[in-house]
Amino acid sequence: MKGNVPRVGRNDPCPCGSGKKYKHCHEQQANGFTARQKIGLVIVAAAAIGGLVLAIANRSDQGMPTGVWSAEHGHYH
């Protein structure tokens, strides 16, 4: 439950005292992510997905050994 904070209209002066309208000052911060934050989130997500794709594409299959079995050493060469 929120306290008795008066609602601020979009075209009212911002309560921070900047002299700007609320819609140009703190409205986006009060309502969620700002445009910069959304862009940053998209960049981080794209980098993470790209990294996963590269890791999967460059992996080697460890289950299928290649080479010749060496009984002397007990592993493949």
mmCIF file of the N, C-alpha and C atoms, coordinates in Angstrom:
data_MODEL
# 
_entry.id   MODEL 
# 
loop_
_atom_site.group_PDB 
_atom_site.id 
_atom_site.type_symbol 
_atom_site.label_atom_id 
_atom_site.label_alt_id 
_atom_site.label_comp_id 
_atom_site.label_asym_id 
_atom_site.label_entity_id 
_atom_site.label_seq_id 
_atom_site.pdbx_PDB_ins_code 
_atom_site.Cartn_x 
_atom_site.Cartn_y 
_atom_site.Cartn_z 
_atom_site.occupancy 
_atom_site.B_iso_or_equiv 
_atom_site.pdbx_formal_charge 
_atom_site.auth_seq_id 
_atom_site.auth_comp_id 
_atom_site.auth_asym_id 
_atom_site.auth_atom_id 
_atom_site.pdbx_PDB_model_num 
ATOM 1   N N  . MET A 1 1  ? 0.844  -1.177  0.000   1.00 0.00 ? 1  MET A N  1 
ATOM 2   C CA . MET A 1 1  ? 0.000  0.000   0.000   1.00 0.00 ? 1  MET A CA 1 
ATOM 3   C C  . MET A 1 1  ? 0.888  1.239   0.000   1.00 0.00 ? 1  MET A C  1 
ATOM 4   N N  . LYS A 1 2  ? 0.622  2.128   -0.912  1.00 0.00 ? 2  LYS A N  1 
ATOM 5   C CA . LYS A 1 2  ? 1.421  3.346   -1.009  1.00 0.00 ? 2  LYS A CA 1 
ATOM 6   C C  . LYS A 1 2  ? 0.895  4.396   -0.043  1.00 0.00 ? 2  LYS A C  1 
ATOM 7   N N  . GLY A 1 3  ? 1.782  5.320   0.338   1.00 0.00 ? 3  GLY A N  1 
ATOM 8   C CA . GLY A 1 3  ? 1.411  6.387   1.249   1.00 0.00 ? 3  GLY A CA 1 
ATOM 9   C C  . GLY A 1 3  ? 0.546  7.434   0.569   1.00 0.00 ? 3  GLY A C  1 
ATOM 10  N N  . ASN A 1 4  ? 0.316  8.521   1.229   1.00 0.00 ? 4  ASN A N  1 
ATOM 11  C CA . ASN A 1 4  ? -0.508 9.595   0.703   1.00 0.00 ? 4  ASN A CA 1 
ATOM 12  C C  . ASN A 1 4  ? 0.324  10.543  -0.150  1.00 0.00 ? 4  ASN A C  1 
ATOM 13  N N  . VAL A 1 5  ? 0.848  10.040  -1.253  1.00 0.00 ? 5  VAL A N  1 
ATOM 14  C CA . VAL A 1 5  ? 1.646  10.853  -2.161  1.00 0.00 ? 5  VAL A CA 1 
ATOM 15  C C  . VAL A 1 5  ? 0.725  11.351  -3.255  1.00 0.00 ? 5  VAL A C  1 
ATOM 16  N N  . PRO A 1 6  ? 0.640  12.680  -3.431  1.00 0.00 ? 6  PRO A N  1 
ATOM 17  C CA . PRO A 1 6  ? -0.258 13.184  -4.477  1.00 0.00 ? 6  PRO A CA 1 
ATOM 18  C C  . PRO A 1 6  ? 0.233  12.769  -5.864  1.00 0.00 ? 6  PRO A C  1 
ATOM 19  N N  . ARG A 1 7  ? -0.702 12.434  -6.743  1.00 0.00 ? 7  ARG A N  1 
ATOM 20  C CA . ARG A 1 7  ? -0.351 12.039  -8.101  1.00 0.00 ? 7  ARG A CA 1 
ATOM 21  C C  . ARG A 1 7  ? 0.105  13.263  -8.883  1.00 0.00 ? 7  ARG A C  1 
ATOM 22  N N  . VAL A 1 8  ? 1.082  13.042  -9.739  1.00 0.00 ? 8  VAL A N  1 
ATOM 23  C CA . VAL A 1 8  ? 1.628  14.116  -10.557 1.00 0.00 ? 8  VAL A CA 1 
ATOM 24  C C  . VAL A 1 8  ? 1.156  13.873  -11.979 1.00 0.00 ? 8  VAL A C  1 
ATOM 25  N N  . GLY A 1 9  ? 0.561  14.866  -12.601 1.00 0.00 ? 9  GLY A N  1 
ATOM 26  C CA . GLY A 1 9  ? 0.141  14.751  -13.992 1.00 0.00 ? 9  GLY A CA 1 
ATOM 27  C C  . GLY A 1 9  ? 1.338  14.889  -14.918 1.00 0.00 ? 9  GLY A C  1 
ATOM 28  N N  . ARG A 1 10 ? 1.211  14.365  -16.132 1.00 0.00 ? 10 ARG A N  1 
ATOM 29  C CA . ARG A 1 10 ? 2.328  14.399  -17.078 1.00 0.00 ? 10 ARG A CA 1 
ATOM 30  C C  . ARG A 1 10 ? 2.764  15.825  -17.387 1.00 0.00 ? 10 ARG A C  1 
ATOM 31  N N  . ASN A 1 11 ? 1.836  16.741  -17.440 1.00 0.00 ? 11 ASN A N  1 
ATOM 32  C CA . ASN A 1 11 ? 2.170  18.120  -17.804 1.00 0.00 ? 11 ASN A CA 1 
ATOM 33  C C  . ASN A 1 11 ? 2.408  19.030  -16.608 1.00 0.00 ? 11 ASN A C  1 
ATOM 34  N N  . ASP A 1 12 ? 2.327  18.466  -15.390 1.00 0.00 ? 12 ASP A N  1 
ATOM 35  C CA . ASP A 1 12 ? 2.618  19.246  -14.187 1.00 0.00 ? 12 ASP A CA 1 
ATOM 36  C C  . ASP A 1 12 ? 4.126  19.412  -14.035 1.00 0.00 ? 12 ASP A C  1 
ATOM 37  N N  . PRO A 1 13 ? 4.568  20.422  -13.305 1.00 0.00 ? 13 PRO A N  1 
ATOM 38  C CA . PRO A 1 13 ? 6.004  20.546  -13.033 1.00 0.00 ? 13 PRO A CA 1 
ATOM 39  C C  . PRO A 1 13 ? 6.503  19.338  -12.246 1.00 0.00 ? 13 PRO A C  1 
ATOM 40  N N  . CYS A 1 14 ? 7.706  18.914  -12.530 1.00 0.00 ? 14 CYS A N  1 
ATOM 41  C CA . CYS A 1 14 ? 8.273  17.754  -11.856 1.00 0.00 ? 14 CYS A CA 1 
ATOM 42  C C  . CYS A 1 14 ? 8.520  18.074  -10.384 1.00 0.00 ? 14 CYS A C  1 
ATOM 43  N N  . PRO A 1 15 ? 8.174  17.162  -9.489  1.00 0.00 ? 15 PRO A N  1 
ATOM 44  C CA . PRO A 1 15 ? 8.365  17.424  -8.059  1.00 0.00 ? 15 PRO A CA 1 
ATOM 45  C C  . PRO A 1 15 ? 9.828  17.523  -7.641  1.00 0.00 ? 15 PRO A C  1 
ATOM 46  N N  . CYS A 1 16 ? 10.781 17.159  -8.520  1.00 0.00 ? 16 CYS A N  1 
ATOM 47  C CA . CYS A 1 16 ? 12.189 17.237  -8.137  1.00 0.00 ? 16 CYS A CA 1 
ATOM 48  C C  . CYS A 1 16 ? 12.688 18.678  -8.122  1.00 0.00 ? 16 CYS A C  1 
ATOM 49  N N  . GLY A 1 17 ? 11.908 19.605  -8.691  1.00 0.00 ? 17 GLY A N  1 
ATOM 50  C CA . GLY A 1 17 ? 12.291 21.015  -8.666  1.00 0.00 ? 17 GLY A CA 1 
ATOM 51  C C  . GLY A 1 17 ? 13.122 21.461  -9.848  1.00 0.00 ? 17 GLY A C  1 
ATOM 52  N N  . SER A 1 18 ? 13.206 20.636  -10.908 1.00 0.00 ? 18 SER A N  1 
ATOM 53  C CA . SER A 1 18 ? 14.027 20.988  -12.065 1.00 0.00 ? 18 SER A CA 1 
ATOM 54  C C  . SER A 1 18 ? 13.396 22.084  -12.922 1.00 0.00 ? 18 SER A C  1 
ATOM 55  N N  . GLY A 1 19 ? 12.092 22.275  -12.788 1.00 0.00 ? 19 GLY A N  1 
ATOM 56  C CA . GLY A 1 19 ? 11.395 23.252  -13.613 1.00 0.00 ? 19 GLY A CA 1 
ATOM 57  C C  . GLY A 1 19 ? 10.876 22.650  -14.907 1.00 0.00 ? 19 GLY A C  1 
ATOM 58  N N  . LYS A 1 20 ? 11.234 21.399  -15.185 1.00 0.00 ? 20 LYS A N  1 
ATOM 59  C CA . LYS A 1 20 ? 10.750 20.725  -16.388 1.00 0.00 ? 20 LYS A CA 1 
ATOM 60  C C  . LYS A 1 20 ? 9.392  20.098  -16.100 1.00 0.00 ? 20 LYS A C  1 
ATOM 61  N N  . LYS A 1 21 ? 8.674  19.780  -17.197 1.00 0.00 ? 21 LYS A N  1 
ATOM 62  C CA . LYS A 1 21 ? 7.449  19.018  -17.035 1.00 0.00 ? 21 LYS A CA 1 
ATOM 63  C C  . LYS A 1 21 ? 7.827  17.608  -16.593 1.00 0.00 ? 21 LYS A C  1 
ATOM 64  N N  . TYR A 1 22 ? 6.926  17.005  -15.826 1.00 0.00 ? 22 TYR A N  1 
ATOM 65  C CA . TYR A 1 22 ? 7.169  15.666  -15.300 1.00 0.00 ? 22 TYR A CA 1 
ATOM 66  C C  . TYR A 1 22 ? 7.441  14.670  -16.415 1.00 0.00 ? 22 TYR A C  1 
ATOM 67  N N  . LYS A 1 23 ? 6.725  14.796  -17.560 1.00 0.00 ? 23 LYS A N  1 
ATOM 68  C CA . LYS A 1 23 ? 6.893  13.832  -18.655 1.00 0.00 ? 23 LYS A CA 1 
ATOM 69  C C  . LYS A 1 23 ? 8.267  13.918  -19.298 1.00 0.00 ? 23 LYS A C  1 
ATOM 70  N N  . HIS A 1 24 ? 8.950  15.041  -19.145 1.00 0.00 ? 24 HIS A N  1 
ATOM 71  C CA . HIS A 1 24 ? 10.290 15.201  -19.714 1.00 0.00 ? 24 HIS A CA 1 
ATOM 72  C C  . HIS A 1 24 ? 11.394 15.023  -18.673 1.00 0.00 ? 24 HIS A C  1 
ATOM 73  N N  . CYS A 1 25 ? 11.009 14.741  -17.430 1.00 0.00 ? 25 CYS A N  1 
ATOM 74  C CA . CYS A 1 25 ? 12.011 14.664  -16.376 1.00 0.00 ? 25 CYS A CA 1 
ATOM 75  C C  . CYS A 1 25 ? 12.062 13.261  -15.748 1.00 0.00 ? 25 CYS A C  1 
ATOM 76  N N  . HIS A 1 26 ? 11.114 12.924  -14.904 1.00 0.00 ? 26 HIS A N  1 
ATOM 77  C CA . HIS A 1 26 ? 11.195 11.679  -14.135 1.00 0.00 ? 26 HIS A CA 1 
ATOM 78  C C  . HIS A 1 26 ? 10.093 10.671  -14.438 1.00 0.00 ? 26 HIS A C  1 
ATOM 79  N N  . GLU A 1 27 ? 9.230  10.908  -15.389 1.00 0.00 ? 27 GLU A N  1 
ATOM 80  C CA . GLU A 1 27 ? 8.131  9.978   -15.651 1.00 0.00 ? 27 GLU A CA 1 
ATOM 81  C C  . GLU A 1 27 ? 8.633  8.615   -16.110 1.00 0.00 ? 27 GLU A C  1 
ATOM 82  N N  . GLN A 1 28 ? 9.604  8.571   -17.013 1.00 0.00 ? 28 GLN A N  1 
ATOM 83  C CA . GLN A 1 28 ? 10.100 7.290   -17.510 1.00 0.00 ? 28 GLN A CA 1 
ATOM 84  C C  . GLN A 1 28 ? 10.751 6.483   -16.396 1.00 0.00 ? 28 GLN A C  1 
ATOM 85  N N  . GLN A 1 29 ? 11.467 7.128   -15.517 1.00 0.00 ? 29 GLN A N  1 
ATOM 86  C CA . GLN A 1 29 ? 12.106 6.428   -14.405 1.00 0.00 ? 29 GLN A CA 1 
ATOM 87  C C  . GLN A 1 29 ? 11.064 5.848   -13.465 1.00 0.00 ? 29 GLN A C  1 
ATOM 88  N N  . ALA A 1 30 ? 9.964  6.534   -13.278 1.00 0.00 ? 30 ALA A N  1 
ATOM 89  C CA . ALA A 1 30 ? 8.918  6.059   -12.386 1.00 0.00 ? 30 ALA A CA 1 
ATOM 90  C C  . ALA A 1 30 ? 8.140  4.904   -13.000 1.00 0.00 ? 30 ALA A C  1 
ATOM 91  N N  . ASN A 1 31 ? 8.085  4.841   -14.331 1.00 0.00 ? 31 ASN A N  1 
ATOM 92  C CA . ASN A 1 31 ? 7.271  3.832   -15.003 1.00 0.00 ? 31 ASN A CA 1 
ATOM 93  C C  . ASN A 1 31 ? 8.049  2.600   -15.444 1.00 0.00 ? 31 ASN A C  1 
ATOM 94  N N  . GLY A 1 32 ? 9.342  2.553   -15.266 1.00 0.00 ? 32 GLY A N  1 
ATOM 95  C CA . GLY A 1 32 ? 10.101 1.374   -15.663 1.00 0.00 ? 32 GLY A CA 1 
ATOM 96  C C  . GLY A 1 32 ? 11.421 1.749   -16.300 1.00 0.00 ? 32 GLY A C  1 
ATOM 97  N N  . PHE A 1 33 ? 11.853 0.941   -17.274 1.00 0.00 ? 33 PHE A N  1 
ATOM 98  C CA . PHE A 1 33 ? 13.139 1.149   -17.927 1.00 0.00 ? 33 PHE A CA 1 
ATOM 99  C C  . PHE A 1 33 ? 13.129 2.402   -18.789 1.00 0.00 ? 33 PHE A C  1 
ATOM 100 N N  . THR A 1 34 ? 14.245 3.124   -18.784 1.00 0.00 ? 34 THR A N  1 
ATOM 101 C CA . THR A 1 34 ? 14.402 4.245   -19.699 1.00 0.00 ? 34 THR A CA 1 
ATOM 102 C C  . THR A 1 34 ? 14.851 3.697   -21.049 1.00 0.00 ? 34 THR A C  1 
ATOM 103 N N  . ALA A 1 35 ? 14.842 4.530   -22.067 1.00 0.00 ? 35 ALA A N  1 
ATOM 104 C CA . ALA A 1 35 ? 15.239 4.094   -23.402 1.00 0.00 ? 35 ALA A CA 1 
ATOM 105 C C  . ALA A 1 35 ? 16.693 3.611   -23.402 1.00 0.00 ? 35 ALA A C  1 
ATOM 106 N N  . ARG A 1 36 ? 17.562 4.290   -22.692 1.00 0.00 ? 36 ARG A N  1 
ATOM 107 C CA . ARG A 1 36 ? 18.970 3.876   -22.603 1.00 0.00 ? 36 ARG A CA 1 
ATOM 108 C C  . ARG A 1 36 ? 19.116 2.513   -21.954 1.00 0.00 ? 36 ARG A C  1 
ATOM 109 N N  . GLN A 1 37 ? 18.339 2.286   -20.921 1.00 0.00 ? 37 GLN A N  1 
ATOM 110 C CA . GLN A 1 37 ? 18.397 1.003   -20.232 1.00 0.00 ? 37 GLN A CA 1 
ATOM 111 C C  . GLN A 1 37 ? 17.904 -0.122  -21.141 1.00 0.00 ? 37 GLN A C  1 
ATOM 112 N N  . LYS A 1 38 ? 16.869 0.137   -21.924 1.00 0.00 ? 38 LYS A N  1 
ATOM 113 C CA . LYS A 1 38 ? 16.357 -0.874  -22.855 1.00 0.00 ? 38 LYS A CA 1 
ATOM 114 C C  . LYS A 1 38 ? 17.405 -1.205  -23.910 1.00 0.00 ? 38 LYS A C  1 
ATOM 115 N N  . ILE A 1 39 ? 18.080 -0.192  -24.447 1.00 0.00 ? 39 ILE A N  1 
ATOM 116 C CA . ILE A 1 39 ? 19.121 -0.423  -25.454 1.00 0.00 ? 39 ILE A CA 1 
ATOM 117 C C  . ILE A 1 39 ? 20.264 -1.228  -24.851 1.00 0.00 ? 39 ILE A C  1 
ATOM 118 N N  . GLY A 1 40 ? 20.677 -0.888  -23.650 1.00 0.00 ? 40 GLY A N  1 
ATOM 119 C CA . GLY A 1 40 ? 21.742 -1.630  -22.978 1.00 0.00 ? 40 GLY A CA 1 
ATOM 120 C C  . GLY A 1 40 ? 21.365 -3.079  -22.736 1.00 0.00 ? 40 GLY A C  1 
ATOM 121 N N  . LEU A 1 41 ? 20.121 -3.316  -22.345 1.00 0.00 ? 41 LEU A N  1 
ATOM 122 C CA . LEU A 1 41 ? 19.650 -4.674  -22.116 1.00 0.00 ? 41 LEU A CA 1 
ATOM 123 C C  . LEU A 1 41 ? 19.659 -5.480  -23.414 1.00 0.00 ? 41 LEU A C  1 
ATOM 124 N N  . VAL A 1 42 ? 19.249 -4.869  -24.510 1.00 0.00 ? 42 VAL A N  1 
ATOM 125 C CA . VAL A 1 42 ? 19.256 -5.550  -25.806 1.00 0.00 ? 42 VAL A CA 1 
ATOM 126 C C  . VAL A 1 42 ? 20.691 -5.879  -26.228 1.00 0.00 ? 42 VAL A C  1 
ATOM 127 N N  . ILE A 1 43 ? 21.623 -4.976  -26.011 1.00 0.00 ? 43 ILE A N  1 
ATOM 128 C CA . ILE A 1 43 ? 23.026 -5.212  -26.385 1.00 0.00 ? 43 ILE A CA 1 
ATOM 129 C C  . ILE A 1 43 ? 23.612 -6.361  -25.557 1.00 0.00 ? 43 ILE A C  1 
ATOM 130 N N  . VAL A 1 44 ? 23.354 -6.364  -24.271 1.00 0.00 ? 44 VAL A N  1 
ATOM 131 C CA . VAL A 1 44 ? 23.874 -7.428  -23.407 1.00 0.00 ? 44 VAL A CA 1 
ATOM 132 C C  . VAL A 1 44 ? 23.263 -8.775  -23.800 1.00 0.00 ? 44 VAL A C  1 
ATOM 133 N N  . ALA A 1 45 ? 21.961 -8.792  -24.066 1.00 0.00 ? 45 ALA A N  1 
ATOM 134 C CA . ALA A 1 45 ? 21.301 -10.040 -24.457 1.00 0.00 ? 45 ALA A CA 1 
ATOM 135 C C  . ALA A 1 45 ? 21.845 -10.549 -25.788 1.00 0.00 ? 45 ALA A C  1 
ATOM 136 N N  . ALA A 1 46 ? 22.054 -9.646  -26.755 1.00 0.00 ? 46 ALA A N  1 
ATOM 137 C CA . ALA A 1 46 ? 22.589 -10.052 -28.053 1.00 0.00 ? 46 ALA A CA 1 
ATOM 138 C C  . ALA A 1 46 ? 24.007 -10.612 -27.914 1.00 0.00 ? 46 ALA A C  1 
ATOM 139 N N  . ALA A 1 47 ? 24.824 -9.998  -27.075 1.00 0.00 ? 47 ALA A N  1 
ATOM 140 C CA . ALA A 1 47 ? 26.184 -10.491 -26.861 1.00 0.00 ? 47 ALA A CA 1 
ATOM 141 C C  . ALA A 1 47 ? 26.166 -11.873 -26.204 1.00 0.00 ? 47 ALA A C  1 
ATOM 142 N N  . ALA A 1 48 ? 25.280 -12.065 -25.247 1.00 0.00 ? 48 ALA A N  1 
ATOM 143 C CA . ALA A 1 48 ? 25.187 -13.363 -24.578 1.00 0.00 ? 48 ALA A CA 1 
ATOM 144 C C  . ALA A 1 48 ? 24.721 -14.444 -25.552 1.00 0.00 ? 48 ALA A C  1 
ATOM 145 N N  . ILE A 1 49 ? 23.726 -14.145 -26.351 1.00 0.00 ? 49 ILE A N  1 
ATOM 146 C CA . ILE A 1 49 ? 23.231 -15.118 -27.330 1.00 0.00 ? 49 ILE A CA 1 
ATOM 147 C C  . ILE A 1 49 ? 24.299 -15.406 -28.372 1.00 0.00 ? 49 ILE A C  1 
ATOM 148 N N  . GLY A 1 50 ? 24.990 -14.367 -28.839 1.00 0.00 ? 50 GLY A N  1 
ATOM 149 C CA . GLY A 1 50 ? 26.077 -14.568 -29.800 1.00 0.00 ? 50 GLY A CA 1 
ATOM 150 C C  . GLY A 1 50 ? 27.184 -15.436 -29.232 1.00 0.00 ? 50 GLY A C  1 
ATOM 151 N N  . GLY A 1 51 ? 27.527 -15.227 -27.985 1.00 0.00 ? 51 GLY A N  1 
ATOM 152 C CA . GLY A 1 51 ? 28.549 -16.038 -27.341 1.00 0.00 ? 51 GLY A CA 1 
ATOM 153 C C  . GLY A 1 51 ? 28.133 -17.496 -27.231 1.00 0.00 ? 51 GLY A C  1 
ATOM 154 N N  . LEU A 1 52 ? 26.877 -17.730 -26.898 1.00 0.00 ? 52 LEU A N  1 
ATOM 155 C CA . LEU A 1 52 ? 26.382 -19.107 -26.822 1.00 0.00 ? 52 LEU A CA 1 
ATOM 156 C C  . LEU A 1 52 ? 26.401 -19.782 -28.191 1.00 0.00 ? 52 LEU A C  1 
ATOM 157 N N  . VAL A 1 53 ? 25.994 -19.057 -29.222 1.00 0.00 ? 53 VAL A N  1 
ATOM 158 C CA . VAL A 1 53 ? 26.001 -19.614 -30.569 1.00 0.00 ? 53 VAL A CA 1 
ATOM 159 C C  . VAL A 1 53 ? 27.423 -19.967 -30.986 1.00 0.00 ? 53 VAL A C  1 
ATOM 160 N N  . LEU A 1 54 ? 28.376 -19.095 -30.729 1.00 0.00 ? 54 LEU A N  1 
ATOM 161 C CA . LEU A 1 54 ? 29.773 -19.381 -31.071 1.00 0.00 ? 54 LEU A CA 1 
ATOM 162 C C  . LEU A 1 54 ? 30.313 -20.567 -30.276 1.00 0.00 ? 54 LEU A C  1 
ATOM 163 N N  . ALA A 1 55 ? 29.966 -20.649 -29.012 1.00 0.00 ? 55 ALA A N  1 
ATOM 164 C CA . ALA A 1 55 ? 30.440 -21.756 -28.187 1.00 0.00 ? 55 ALA A CA 1 
ATOM 165 C C  . ALA A 1 55 ? 29.894 -23.085 -28.687 1.00 0.00 ? 55 ALA A C  1 
ATOM 166 N N  . ILE A 1 56 ? 28.645 -23.104 -29.078 1.00 0.00 ? 56 ILE A N  1 
ATOM 167 C CA . ILE A 1 56 ? 28.043 -24.338 -29.582 1.00 0.00 ? 56 ILE A CA 1 
ATOM 168 C C  . ILE A 1 56 ? 28.624 -24.699 -30.944 1.00 0.00 ? 56 ILE A C  1 
ATOM 169 N N  . ALA A 1 57 ? 28.830 -23.707 -31.792 1.00 0.00 ? 57 ALA A N  1 
ATOM 170 C CA . ALA A 1 57 ? 29.348 -23.960 -33.136 1.00 0.00 ? 57 ALA A CA 1 
ATOM 171 C C  . ALA A 1 57 ? 30.801 -24.446 -33.101 1.00 0.00 ? 57 ALA A C  1 
ATOM 172 N N  . ASN A 1 58 ? 31.582 -24.018 -32.115 1.00 0.00 ? 58 ASN A N  1 
ATOM 173 C CA . ASN A 1 58 ? 32.999 -24.359 -32.070 1.00 0.00 ? 58 ASN A CA 1 
ATOM 174 C C  . ASN A 1 58 ? 33.330 -25.519 -31.130 1.00 0.00 ? 58 ASN A C  1 
ATOM 175 N N  . ARG A 1 59 ? 32.337 -26.153 -30.572 1.00 0.00 ? 59 ARG A N  1 
ATOM 176 C CA . ARG A 1 59 ? 32.626 -27.236 -29.634 1.00 0.00 ? 59 ARG A CA 1 
ATOM 177 C C  . ARG A 1 59 ? 33.067 -28.483 -30.395 1.00 0.00 ? 59 ARG A C  1 
ATOM 178 N N  . SER A 1 60 ? 33.872 -29.266 -29.746 1.00 0.00 ? 60 SER A N  1 
ATOM 179 C CA . SER A 1 60 ? 34.288 -30.545 -30.326 1.00 0.00 ? 60 SER A CA 1 
ATOM 180 C C  . SER A 1 60 ? 33.560 -31.651 -29.595 1.00 0.00 ? 60 SER A C  1 
ATOM 181 N N  . ASP A 1 61 ? 33.241 -32.694 -30.290 1.00 0.00 ? 61 ASP A N  1 
ATOM 182 C CA . ASP A 1 61 ? 32.550 -33.825 -29.675 1.00 0.00 ? 61 ASP A CA 1 
ATOM 183 C C  . ASP A 1 61 ? 33.545 -34.642 -28.872 1.00 0.00 ? 61 ASP A C  1 
ATOM 184 N N  . GLN A 1 62 ? 33.378 -34.628 -27.562 1.00 0.00 ? 62 GLN A N  1 
ATOM 185 C CA . GLN A 1 62 ? 34.282 -35.356 -26.686 1.00 0.00 ? 62 GLN A CA 1 
ATOM 186 C C  . GLN A 1 62 ? 33.926 -36.839 -26.625 1.00 0.00 ? 62 GLN A C  1 
ATOM 187 N N  . GLY A 1 63 ? 32.732 -37.216 -27.035 1.00 0.00 ? 63 GLY A N  1 
ATOM 188 C CA . GLY A 1 63 ? 32.298 -38.588 -26.924 1.00 0.00 ? 63 GLY A CA 1 
ATOM 189 C C  . GLY A 1 63 ? 32.899 -39.518 -27.968 1.00 0.00 ? 63 GLY A C  1 
ATOM 190 N N  . MET A 1 64 ? 33.327 -39.017 -29.086 1.00 0.00 ? 64 MET A N  1 
ATOM 191 C CA . MET A 1 64 ? 33.857 -39.836 -30.168 1.00 0.00 ? 64 MET A CA 1 
ATOM 192 C C  . MET A 1 64 ? 35.366 -39.639 -30.259 1.00 0.00 ? 64 MET A C  1 
ATOM 193 N N  . PRO A 1 65 ? 36.161 -40.529 -29.676 1.00 0.00 ? 65 PRO A N  1 
ATOM 194 C CA . PRO A 1 65 ? 37.613 -40.358 -29.737 1.00 0.00 ? 65 PRO A CA 1 
ATOM 195 C C  . PRO A 1 65 ? 38.134 -40.601 -31.152 1.00 0.00 ? 65 PRO A C  1 
ATOM 196 N N  . THR A 1 66 ? 39.156 -39.866 -31.499 1.00 0.00 ? 66 THR A N  1 
ATOM 197 C CA . THR A 1 66 ? 39.780 -40.026 -32.809 1.00 0.00 ? 66 THR A CA 1 
ATOM 198 C C  . THR A 1 66 ? 41.224 -40.462 -32.620 1.00 0.00 ? 66 THR A C  1 
ATOM 199 N N  . GLY A 1 67 ? 41.792 -41.053 -33.621 1.00 0.00 ? 67 GLY A N  1 
ATOM 200 C CA . GLY A 1 67 ? 43.175 -41.477 -33.539 1.00 0.00 ? 67 GLY A CA 1 
ATOM 201 C C  . GLY A 1 67 ? 43.291 -42.978 -33.347 1.00 0.00 ? 67 GLY A C  1 
ATOM 202 N N  . VAL A 1 68 ? 44.426 -43.382 -32.877 1.00 0.00 ? 68 VAL A N  1 
ATOM 203 C CA . VAL A 1 68 ? 44.745 -44.800 -32.701 1.00 0.00 ? 68 VAL A CA 1 
ATOM 204 C C  . VAL A 1 68 ? 44.905 -45.089 -31.211 1.00 0.00 ? 68 VAL A C  1 
ATOM 205 N N  . TRP A 1 69 ? 44.296 -46.192 -30.751 1.00 0.00 ? 69 TRP A N  1 
ATOM 206 C CA . TRP A 1 69 ? 44.389 -46.575 -29.347 1.00 0.00 ? 69 TRP A CA 1 
ATOM 207 C C  . TRP A 1 69 ? 45.786 -47.107 -29.039 1.00 0.00 ? 69 TRP A C  1 
ATOM 208 N N  . SER A 1 70 ? 46.345 -46.599 -27.980 1.00 0.00 ? 70 SER A N  1 
ATOM 209 C CA . SER A 1 70 ? 47.648 -47.068 -27.536 1.00 0.00 ? 70 SER A CA 1 
ATOM 210 C C  . SER A 1 70 ? 47.466 -47.877 -26.263 1.00 0.00 ? 70 SER A C  1 
ATOM 211 N N  . ALA A 1 71 ? 47.645 -49.184 -26.379 1.00 0.00 ? 71 ALA A N  1 
ATOM 212 C CA . ALA A 1 71 ? 47.510 -50.058 -25.208 1.00 0.00 ? 71 ALA A CA 1 
ATOM 213 C C  . ALA A 1 71 ? 48.600 -49.768 -24.193 1.00 0.00 ? 71 ALA A C  1 
ATOM 214 N N  . GLU A 1 72 ? 49.752 -49.344 -24.691 1.00 0.00 ? 72 GLU A N  1 
ATOM 215 C CA . GLU A 1 72 ? 50.876 -49.045 -23.807 1.00 0.00 ? 72 GLU A CA 1 
ATOM 216 C C  . GLU A 1 72 ? 50.559 -47.861 -22.882 1.00 0.00 ? 72 GLU A C  1 
ATOM 217 N N  . HIS A 1 73 ? 49.931 -46.828 -23.463 1.00 0.00 ? 73 HIS A N  1 
ATOM 218 C CA . HIS A 1 73 ? 49.639 -45.614 -22.691 1.00 0.00 ? 73 HIS A CA 1 
ATOM 219 C C  . HIS A 1 73 ? 48.227 -45.598 -22.146 1.00 0.00 ? 73 HIS A C  1 
ATOM 220 N N  . GLY A 1 74 ? 47.335 -46.420 -22.685 1.00 0.00 ? 74 GLY A N  1 
ATOM 221 C CA . GLY A 1 74 ? 45.964 -46.489 -22.189 1.00 0.00 ? 74 GLY A CA 1 
ATOM 222 C C  . GLY A 1 74 ? 45.066 -45.357 -22.663 1.00 0.00 ? 74 GLY A C  1 
ATOM 223 N N  . HIS A 1 75 ? 45.385 -44.752 -23.824 1.00 0.00 ? 75 HIS A N  1 
ATOM 224 C CA . HIS A 1 75 ? 44.532 -43.699 -24.380 1.00 0.00 ? 75 HIS A CA 1 
ATOM 225 C C  . HIS A 1 75 ? 44.770 -43.572 -25.880 1.00 0.00 ? 75 HIS A C  1 
ATOM 226 N N  . TYR A 1 76 ? 43.934 -42.736 -26.526 1.00 0.00 ? 76 TYR A N  1 
ATOM 227 C CA . TYR A 1 76 ? 44.061 -42.540 -27.963 1.00 0.00 ? 76 TYR A CA 1 
ATOM 228 C C  . TYR A 1 76 ? 45.161 -41.555 -28.305 1.00 0.00 ? 76 TYR A C  1 
ATOM 229 N N  . HIS A 1 77 ? 45.797 -41.754 -29.457 1.00 0.00 ? 77 HIS A N  1 
ATOM 230 C CA . HIS A 1 77 ? 46.816 -40.818 -29.978 1.00 0.00 ? 77 HIS A CA 1 
ATOM 231 C C  . HIS A 1 77 ? 46.360 -40.287 -31.309 1.00 0.00 ? 77 HIS A C  1 
# 
